[in-house]
Amino acid sequence: MPIHEKSLIRPENIRTHDKLVLDGVDVSGHWSTFIETRVVSDYNERLQEEIAALPGGEYIHRCWQCGSCTNSCTVNAVNPDFNPRYWIYLIRVGMESELLRDKDIIWQCVSCNKCTYACPRDVFPEGVMKATAHWLELKGHTPKSRSTMFDEEFSEQVIATGKIEEGRIIRGFFARSAQPLRQDWLIEMGKRLARKLPFKMGMLLGIAALIRPRTRGWGRSRDAIASYVGEQEQRQRKALSLPEPGAK
């Protein structure tokens, strides 16, 4: 389905003549406005398949461009350039270069899920936005986000030990994202916890920070989860035609 919204016409594609006379009629200024013909020669015919291969994008093929997602979008109400329906359209027709022009705002989805509730076709637009942001990172079009770094740190700890130790997650996340450990909000939170946290619980947290706790008998579960995660990552990389990590 073609896109007709005036808001989607790129400013650089609009042309006017400050001085133009046709058949003796002065049509200078906005009277001579025209839109440059858009020629796309670099279609990615597999773009929809690539997005569908990532978690959240599985049902993008159901979209019939009704616009319910964009109409209900929390972010679109603040920034009209954030347009899930338009991006889904670009993905489905394979216009990768056009999609990349908005790569710096696609990640702004706040996961409120209003679009998902409004969608009459169960496309799960919120999932498609997350899949698209993930695709941008995997393809190297955008740097890895801090939320992705946190997810990686969290998942790796759970898989490795079967437990969550908050202090270790924070330290690992800060190291991944090149942030200093000494931050005002963290220091203030530590002070408040020190004043209100029961002594026994504080001791347990301190021990957990020094001695990495593990779930008893976790080995087989860890191996099974790690194997599954590895298989999914391999499947996704294959769908996106990406080389295996470490491959030249």
C-alpha positions in Angstrom: 0.0 0.0 0.0 1.5 3.4 -1.0 2.3 6.0 1.6 0.5 9.4 1.0 1.2 11.4 4.2 2.6 14.8 3.5 4.6 14.5 6.7 6.6 11.7 5.2 7.9 13.8 2.3 11.5 14.5 3.1 12.3 18.3 3.0 15.3 17.7 0.8 13.0 16.1 -1.8 10.9 19.2 -2.1 11.9 21.7 -4.9 10.6 25.2 -5.6 11.7 28.0 -8.0 12.2 31.5 -6.6 11.6 32.8 -10.1 9.6 30.8 -12.7 7.3 31.9 -15.4 5.3 29.4 -17.5 3.3 30.6 -20.5 3.4 34.1 -19.2 2.2 33.1 -15.7 4.4 33.8 -12.7 4.4 30.6 -10.6 7.4 31.5 -8.5 7.6 30.3 -4.9 5.2 27.7 -3.5 3.2 27.6 -6.8 6.2 25.8 -8.4 6.6 23.3 -5.6 7.2 19.7 -6.8 8.5 16.5 -5.3 11.5 14.9 -6.7 10.9 11.4 -8.1 12.3 8.8 -5.6 14.4 6.2 -7.3 15.3 3.2 -5.1 17.9 0.8 -6.6 19.1 -1.0 -3.5 16.1 -3.0 -2.3 16.8 -5.6 0.3 14.3 -8.3 -0.7 15.0 -10.2 2.5 14.5 -7.3 4.9 11.1 -8.6 6.1 12.5 -12.1 6.6 15.5 -10.7 8.6 13.2 -8.7 11.0 10.8 -11.7 11.3 13.8 -13.9 12.3 14.4 -11.7 15.5 12.3 -11.9 18.7 9.3 -9.7 18.4 9.2 -9.5 14.6 7.6 -12.9 13.9 4.2 -11.5 12.8 5.2 -8.5 10.8 3.7 -10.1 7.7 0.2 -9.7 9.2 0.3 -5.9 8.9 -2.3 -4.3 6.6 -1.3 -0.7 7.2 -4.3 0.5 9.0 -2.3 2.9 11.1 -3.7 1.9 14.5 -0.2 1.5 15.9 1.0 5.0 15.0 -2.3 6.5 16.0 -2.1 5.1 19.5 1.7 5.5 19.9 2.9 7.4 23.0 6.1 8.5 21.4 4.4 9.6 18.1 2.2 12.0 20.2 5.4 13.8 21.2 7.5 13.2 18.0 5.5 12.8 14.8 8.6 11.4 13.1 8.3 8.3 15.2 6.0 6.3 12.9 5.8 2.5 13.4 3.3 2.0 10.6 5.6 3.7 8.1 8.7 1.7 9.2 6.8 -1.6 9.0 5.8 -0.6 5.4 9.5 0.1 4.6 10.5 -3.2 6.0 7.9 -5.1 4.1 8.8 -3.6 0.7 12.5 -3.9 1.4 13.4 -0.2 1.4 16.4 -0.6 3.7 18.2 2.7 2.8 15.0 4.6 3.6 14.6 2.8 6.9 18.1 3.7 7.9 17.4 7.4 7.6 15.4 7.0 10.8 17.8 4.7 12.6 18.5 7.3 15.3 14.9 7.4 16.6 13.6 3.9 16.1 15.1 2.8 19.4 12.9 5.4 21.2 10.0 3.0 21.7 9.0 3.0 25.4 7.3 -0.4 25.3 4.0 1.0 26.6 2.3 -1.6 24.3 -0.6 0.7 23.4 0.1 -0.2 19.7 -0.1 -3.9 20.5 -3.4 -3.5 22.2 -4.8 -1.4 19.3 -3.5 -3.6 16.5 -6.4 -5.6 14.9 -4.1 -8.1 13.3 -1.9 -9.1 16.2 1.2 -7.8 14.5 2.7 -6.9 18.0 4.2 -3.6 16.7 6.0 -3.1 19.9 7.9 -6.3 19.3 8.6 -5.3 15.7 10.1 -2.0 17.0 12.4 -3.9 19.4 13.3 -6.4 16.6 14.1 -3.5 14.3 16.3 -1.8 16.9 18.1 -5.2 17.5 18.5 -5.6 13.7 20.1 -2.2 13.5 22.6 -3.2 16.2 23.4 -6.6 14.7 24.0 -5.1 11.3 26.3 -2.4 12.7 24.1 0.5 11.7 23.8 1.7 15.3 26.1 1.2 18.4 25.0 -1.3 21.0 22.6 0.4 23.4 23.0 0.5 27.1 19.8 -1.5 27.5 21.3 -4.2 25.3 24.4 -4.2 27.5 22.4 -4.5 30.6 20.3 -7.4 29.1 23.6 -9.2 28.2 25.0 -8.7 31.7 21.8 -9.9 33.4 21.4 -12.9 31.1 25.0 -14.0 31.4 24.8 -13.9 35.2 21.6 -15.9 35.4 22.8 -18.5 32.9 26.2 -18.9 34.7 24.9 -19.2 38.3 21.1 -19.5 38.3 21.0 -16.5 40.7 20.9 -12.7 40.5 23.4 -10.6 42.6 22.4 -7.0 42.1 25.8 -5.5 43.0 27.6 -7.7 40.5 25.1 -6.9 37.8 25.6 -3.1 38.4 29.4 -3.4 38.4 29.4 -5.5 35.2 27.0 -3.2 33.4 29.0 -0.1 34.3 32.2 -1.9 33.0 30.5 -2.8 29.7 29.1 0.6 29.2 32.3 2.4 30.2 30.6 4.2 33.1 32.4 5.1 36.4 31.3 3.1 39.4 31.3 6.1 41.6 28.0 7.9 40.7 26.1 10.3 42.9 22.8 8.4 42.7 24.5 5.1 43.5 26.4 6.5 46.5 23.2 8.1 47.8 21.3 4.8 47.4 24.1 3.0 49.3 23.9 5.4 52.2 20.2 5.0 52.5 20.4 1.2 52.4 23.1 1.3 55.0 20.8 3.2 57.3 17.7 1.1 56.8 18.8 -2.3 55.8 18.7 -5.0 58.5 22.2 -6.0 59.6 21.8 -9.7 58.7 20.6 -8.8 55.2 23.5 -6.4 54.7 25.9 -9.1 55.7 24.4 -11.5 53.2 24.6 -8.9 50.4 28.2 -8.3 51.3 29.1 -12.0 51.3 27.3 -12.4 47.9 29.4 -9.6 46.5 32.6 -11.4 47.5 31.6 -15.0 46.9 29.6 -15.6 43.8 26.4 -17.5 44.8 25.2 -20.4 42.7 22.0 -22.4 42.5 22.7 -25.9 43.7 22.7 -28.5 40.9 22.6 -25.8 38.3 25.1 -27.3 35.9 22.7 -29.2 33.6 20.2 -26.4 33.5 23.0 -23.9 32.7 24.3 -26.1 29.8 20.8 -26.5 28.4 20.0 -22.8 28.5 23.4 -21.8 27.1 23.0 -24.3 24.3 19.5 -23.0 23.4 20.7 -19.3 23.5 23.7 -20.2 21.3 21.4 -22.0 18.8 19.0 -19.0 18.6 21.9 -16.5 18.1 23.3 -18.7 15.4 19.9 -18.9 13.7 19.5 -15.1 13.8 23.0 -14.4 12.5 22.3 -16.9 9.6 19.0 -15.2 8.8 20.8 -11.8 8.7 23.7 -13.3 6.6 26.2 -12.3 9.4 29.4 -14.1 10.0 29.9 -16.1 13.1 31.6 -14.2 16.0 35.4 -14.5 15.5 35.1 -15.5 11.9 37.1 -13.5 9.3 
